[in-house]
Amino acid sequence: MPALIVKRMMALALLVAGCATQAPEPAGPPTFTAIYEMLYPRATKYQCNFCHGLPANEKSNGMLSTGMDQATAYTALVGMPSTGAMCQGLVLVTPGDPDASLWFQKFFDPPCGDRMPLAGAKLNAAQLDQVRTWILEGAQDN
Ligand code: HEC
């Protein structure tokens, strides 16, 4: 067998082995309930409540308080403009338009400030898709 093909097969085997040990977490349904439970409570690995559950305070959470429950978070996010120093005026969640939703952009390519969760784990592709789909489908309180 030519050496190049052997090398390619070994690379593929390594890739498959790597994926097997790091299976991405499956994403839940594109509902606000599932997304909230995935991201906000302190028990999750994303822990948005750790900073954004606090009252709005520019130093610790960019003036974005989403409270400590799902209903408060929904009200604080959907259709609301950012009041933070860096992202002022950008809408956090624009129903039907993920590209015009700062809250979504913050997960991977923020137009201002840092990626969220600050210093925390990144959402995987399936989770990003879950959030994108929820917004595309109208960001309903579901
Ligand atoms: C360790 C604290 C911390 C955690 C955890 C955290 N954030 Fe933040 N967040 C901040 C700070 C500080 C800012 C302001 C600076 C910036 O925009 O980068 C901010 C800004 C934001 C903004 C922009 C707010 C605005 O109105 O301009 C969004 C949206 C946001 N965070 C979403 C999230 C989400 C969603 C999570 C969980 C996945 C999360 N953050 C986790 C500290 C945190």
Boltz pocket constraint, residues with backbone or C-beta under 6 A from the ligand:
constraints:
  - pocket:
      binder: B
      contacts: [[A, 39], [A, 46], [A, 47], [A, 48], [A, 49], [A, 50], [A, 51], [A, 52], [A, 58], [A, 59], [A, 60], [A, 61], [A, 62], [A, 63], [A, 64], [A, 81], [A, 82], [A, 83], [A, 84], [A, 85], [A, 86], [A, 87], [A, 88], [A, 92], [A, 102], [A, 103], [A, 106], [A, 112], [A, 113], [A, 114], [A, 115], [A, 116], [A, 117], [A, 118], [A, 119], [A, 120]]
      max_distance: 6.0
